[in-house]
């Protein structure tokens, strides 16, 4: 059950994105995901609404770290 229905997430919403990714991919281990794949997974989220080219390494790393924390 997505709790973000109707919310448009931006790249800076790293915790919300991580939670949405965890809900969308509950069996996925984000430990070794590369940033290209992570970026594509974020862009594919229904709730995501930001410019694709606004992501950078720091943002993607923050999303990955938050996702790993959600898995714990």
ABEGO torsion letter per residue (X at the ends): XBAABGBBBBAABAAAAAAAAAAABAABBAAABBAAAAAAAAAABAABBBBAAABBAAAAAAAAAAAAAAAX
